[in-house]
Amino acid sequence: MPLKNEDYFIPIKAGRKLARLFRQSPALQQDEKLQQQLVDWAKEMLIESRAEWEDMRTTTVNAAIASSKKAEAIKRGMLRDKKYAPFREYFASVQRQKFLEHQEVGHKLSANGFAIWFLENKSRDIDIPYKESNRLHKLIQLAEENNRAFKNHL
């Protein structure tokens, strides 16, 4: 009884165990139909097991890739954060001064107002690391974050 086919291959050790089972069982020796049913069952189990293994392998590989991409993205984010850190510190110090000046006279400094003022008055003194197309938007976001921090500390 051949145990090889294009779709499946029963490993040698398992094939030997199956052949020994056929030899040792008088009922199996005489019943070729039952032998064929057992071989067919073994084929199905093997195909199902290999499909499950392939699914698990694919899932594991995809999880490893996703984890690697996430780690790389975090690393790139930290490098980008280091690049922008000096500008953020300068921006926050200028904003803190303006925030306190406005607070002394009883006014509130809005993030939008400060970002616009900064672009008009301080942008020529320092290189702003954001692209021209979204510079104002990024400065407003940064100013909003700074305003929240200032309010929490005061």
HUNORCOR-V375402 format. One line per field, one symbol per residue. psi: psi as a letter, one per 40 degrees, with the letter a starting at -180 (. if undefined). burial: b if it has 24 or more other C-alpha atoms within 12 Angstrom, else e. A space follows every 50 residues. Layout:
# HUNORCOR-V375402
psi = ???
burial = ???
This chain:
# HUNORCOR-V375402
psi = hheiiddihhiddddddddddddehddddegddddddddddddddddddd dddddddddddddddddddddddddddddddddedddddddddddddddd ddddeeiihidddddddddddededihheiiddfdddddddddddddddd ddd.
burial = eebeeeeeebeeeeeeebeeebeeeeeeeeeeeebeeebeebbeeeeeee eeeeeeeeeeeeeeeeeeeeeeeeeeeeeeeeeeeebbeebbebbbebbe eeeeeeeebbbbbbbeebbeeeeeeeebeeeeeeebebbbbbbbebbeee eeee
